[in-house]
Amino acid sequence: MKAIFKRELRSYFNNMTGFIFISIFLCFVGIFVMMYNFFYMSSSLVYSVASMMPVLALLVPVITARSILADRQSGADRLLYSLPITSAQAVLGKYAALLAVFALPVAFMAILPPVVGLFGEVNMLSAYLALADFFAFGAALLALGMFISAVSKSALVSFCVSYGVVVALYALNILSAALPSGSFFAGLLSYASMFGSTDSLMYGLFDIRALLYYISIAAVFVFLTVRSFEKKRYV
């Protein structure tokens, strides 16, 4: 598993995918921080973090589209199947590499509260809880994208399907906002969209249910990816 993690992590930077993901990610972080924290003179970072959620959703397919497909297309998956590791270890190694690539720009975001604090009072607890929620949201999206890669026949199909799913999920969030506030269906659609915690973050509220929900989604799609990987082992 450790060897797979290292190989996958290197691959994201050998083919520039990791650099592209991180560069665009940090570019938008800079835009939102400048807009909310310096232009609007807000000392809260939760607005910037919440605004990054749709951006992250659009960036995730860049690194997940070939996460499983790359080995299948190159024939390296047969080598993985011959190694003395389980399908779960192989998938977890790949997923850990995806999380590591995502964690790099998030680590940069983690130094922003003290920096912004130099210019005003920052609620550190609120800022870091928002980052924890954001990281869990990203982990769920990465697991979903990896699963789509596992069941797709080409990187283009995986890329397009991932974007289609993201758009559909965001549409559910917009639809939930159009329904009467507090209604059962509004709450259901909000959580189903995975963007449900955005509004809470905008108001500086941390919802532990959203964090657990994202972790559950990540676990479910990692499990489904393992099952798909295992199935193709015997094809």
N, C-alpha and C positions, 0 to 999 in steps of 0.2 A: 504494500500500500504506500509506503514511504517513497519507494522508487517511482511509482506511478505518479504520485503527487509532484515530485521534482521534475519528472519528464514533462508532465502537462503544464506546469508552471513555466518552464523554460520555453515551451512551444508558443505560449501566448505572447512572449516578447521576441522570439525569433522571427515570427511572421508579422510583427508590428500590431497585431490585434489588441494586445494588452495596452500598448502605448496609445493607440487611437482611443480606446475606451477611457483610459485615465485622463488623457488630454482634454477630450470633450467634456467629460465629467467635471473636471476642475475648472474648466472655462465657465461652465454654467454656475458652479458654486461661487466663483468670483463675481459673476454678474449679479446673482441674487444677494450676495453679501453687500456689494456696493450699493445696490438699489435699496434694500431694506434697512441696512445698518448704518450706512453713511449718507445716502441721499435723503431717506425718510427719517434719519436720526433715531432709529429704534435700537434699543439695547438688547432686544430679544432675538435669539438665533432660530427660534422655532419656525418663523416665517420662511426663512431660507431653507431649512431642512424640509418643511412640508412642500415647498415649491419644487424641490428636487425629486419628489416622488414620481411625477409623470415623466420627467426627463430620464430618470433611471429606468423606468419601464420601457422607454423607447431605445435605450442604450443596451439593455441586457441581451437582446438577440445578436448583437455584434459579437459577443464572446461565447454565447451558448449554441449558436447555429451549428457549429462543427464539433462541439464538445464530445459527442459520442460518434458522430458520423465520420470524423477524420480518420479514425482507426479502421473503420469498416471499409472506407473507400480505398485506403492504402493497403489493406490486407493485414495491418498490424493487429487487428482484433484476434486473429488466429494465434498470434504469439501470446497475447494476453490469456487466451483460453488454455494455452499449454503450460502457463506458469502455475506454480503451486499456491495459488491464491483463489479465494472465492470470488464470485461475481459481486458480492456486496463490498469486498475490499477494493476491487477494481473501480467500481462506481464511486465509492466514498473517496478514493484517491483523486478521481477526476473532480468530484464536487468540492473537495477541500482546496484544489487548485483554483477553481472558480471563486470560491470565497476569499482566497488569498489575494487574487487580483482586485476584487471588490474592496477588500479591507484596506488596501493601500491608499486610495483617495479618501476613504472614510477616516483613516488615521490622520490625514491632513485636516479634515474637518474638525477633528477632536482638539486641535490646537487653536481653533478659532475663538472659543469662548474666552480664554485668557487674553487673547489679542484684542478682541472687541472690548473686553473689560477695561482695557487701558483708556478707553474713550467714554466709558459710562458704566453704570452698575449692571451686571449681567447675572441672571439667575442661573447659576452653574448647574444645579440639580435639574432644572427644567430643560436646559440645553442638552445635557448628557443623557437624560431619559429619552428625549426626542431622537437623539442619535442612535440609541439602543433600539427604539421602535423602527427607525429608518433602516438599520442594518438587518433586523429581522424581516422587514418588508423585502429588502433586496435578496436575502437568503431564500425567501419563498419564490420570488421571481426567477432566480437562478435555477432552483430545483425544477420549476415548471418548464423553463426553457431547455434544460438538460433532458427532461422527459420527452419533449417535442422532438429534440434532436435524435433521441433513441428510436423513435417510431417513424421518423421521416426517411424518405428514400434518397433525398439529396439535400445539400446545404441550402439551396435556393428555396426549396419547399419548406424546410425547417425555419428559415429566415422569415418567409412570408406568413407562414402559419403563426409564428410567434408574434409578429406584428398584428396579425388579425385578432389574436386572442387578447393582446394588450388593448387594442382599440375597443373590442367588445366589453372588456372589463371596465374600461373608463366610461363607456356609454352607459353601463349599468349604474355607475356612480352618479352620472348626470341625471339619469332617470330617477334615482332615489331622491335627489335634491328637488325634483319637480313634484314629488308626492307630498302629501301633508306631513309636516314634521311630527315625529314621534309615532307614526303609524307602523304597524307590523311589517308591511311590505316595504316601506321606506328603509327600515332597519335591516331587513333581510337583504335587499338589493345592495345596500351600503356595504355590508359585510361580505357579500358574494363578490363584489367588485374588487376587493382587496385595497381599495383606496379609502375605505371608511374612516380610518384614523386621521386622515388629512385635516378634516374640519376640527377634530379634537386638538390636534397639534397647533392649529392656527390660533386657538383660544388658550394655548399653553397648558392643555390638559393631557395627562398621560393615562392611556387606557391599557391596563394590564391584560385585558381580554384580547385586545388587538395583537399584542405581543405574542400571547399564547396561540392565537389564531394563525399568525404567520409562521410560527415554529411548527405548528401542526401541519400546515400546508406543505412546508418544506419537507417534513418527515414523510408525508404521504407520497409526494412526487419522487423523492429519492427511492422509496420502497418500490414504486411502480417502475422506475428506471432499472432497478436491480432485477425485477421480474422480467422486463423486456430483454435486458442483457443476458439473463440466464436462458431465456427462451431461444435466443439466437445462437447460443453456444452449441445447441444440438441440431441446428438447421444445416 
